[in-house]
Amino acid sequence: MVKMNKVIIKNGQVLLAEPFMMDPNFRRSVILVCDNHEEGTMGFILNKPLNMNVEELIAEFPEFESEVYFGGPVATDTIHYIHNVGNLLEESIELGRGVYWGGDFDKLKFLIHSKLILPGNIRFFVGYSGWSPGQLKEELDFGSWVVADMHANYLFKTKPKRLWKQVMSNKGNNFEVIAEMPDSLSWN
């Protein structure tokens, strides 16, 4: 846990891109923070589907119709997963109630093959989002990100296209107004 200005970023929280962020990697992104410490921060963008299934990317993977998401621009030759079956999948890291990261990959394939893990239980990511020491603090100080609490429904129940708006709105007060801002503004 690292203190950022007056904000303490914890594993299992989400970062919401401010509404005017122009970086195409992060525009209207919701990022689940998975590993935050003095050496840096990493997480996965939850709302950028890639329109492909995981079995298309991994050789010898059981037939499994689970869409893959763009986790971020770092190490795009890697695949990661967030799920809600932590008790079944050894070596998982609990990020919050009903949200787990990683776990034994061979056991994952067995559980999928045995139909003990279904597409609604897991989400796969290509690459991740990462910040070097102090970088996220600078971006938070600049106002690039809004910090929110994570809820398992964000990952497993909310449609990706609605996720940014939903999480922003759930913060209440002024954030409800920000959530209603159109994705692109044109000035006349």
Order of alpha helices (4+ residues) and beta strands (2+ residues): beta-beta-beta-beta-beta-beta-beta-beta-beta-beta-alpha-beta-alpha-beta-alpha-alpha-alpha
